[in-house]
Amino acid sequence: MKTIVAATKNKHKIMEIEAITGRFGMNIIPRDEAGVSDVEIPETGTSFEENSYIKAYEIMKLSGQITIADDSGLVVDCIGGAPGVYSARFAAFPGIWPGDDDKGTADSSDRDNNSKLLELIKGFSFEERTARFVSVITMVFPDGRTIAARGEVEGHLLLEERGEGGFGYDPIFIPLGYDRTFGELPAELKNSISHRANALKMLKEKLENIAIG
Ligand code: IMP
């Protein structure tokens, strides 16, 4: 089984990536197990694709091993697509978008991010509160080859948090076709329909067309 380093330090993301890639025969190890821990990679890109590549490439350079990165976030239509690539640090800046002084670092807590988002969307109807989670998974090989795949899941936002499962914006997001949030649905179900699951399925298809070795 091929060992692949996960660029993220987010334990929830690692658990989800492991749960999904385990079915594909990949062995994911956290980056600290590959000797890379105390490094912060500023996410200075303006797209999920850019940030995903930055993270995978930087950790691949430090570990010398095949590296996988996820850059993800929540795109909310009624507030112009925010927080998008700024999802992890949404509450760290005052407006809907960060200012020119944004350094690409300094994440804020899930609780603060959710409170800020709930305040911004409270004047919109359920039909208007459409949103999607996006995940771009990038795999970078030591020889420079790169494979990227994007996955999305559509849904609606609630005006209150529901459920203890998952992480991030999960307690306010109801995927289309369900009546419970990602915070309430079983992890196995989230991991079969999520943006991350969809991106990883596409990555697997792309990997089947090349020899990783
Ligand atoms: P990243 O680490 O820069 O990719 O930021 C991802 C951020 O997007 C997380 O901190 C969460 O706020 C949000 N996010 C991404 N995926 C999920 C998910 O599956 N559930 C809930 N929130 C998510």
Residues whose N, C-alpha, C, O or C-beta is under 5 A from the ligand:
A	BS01	IMP	D70 D71 S72 G73 L74 S87 A88 F167 G168 Y169 D170
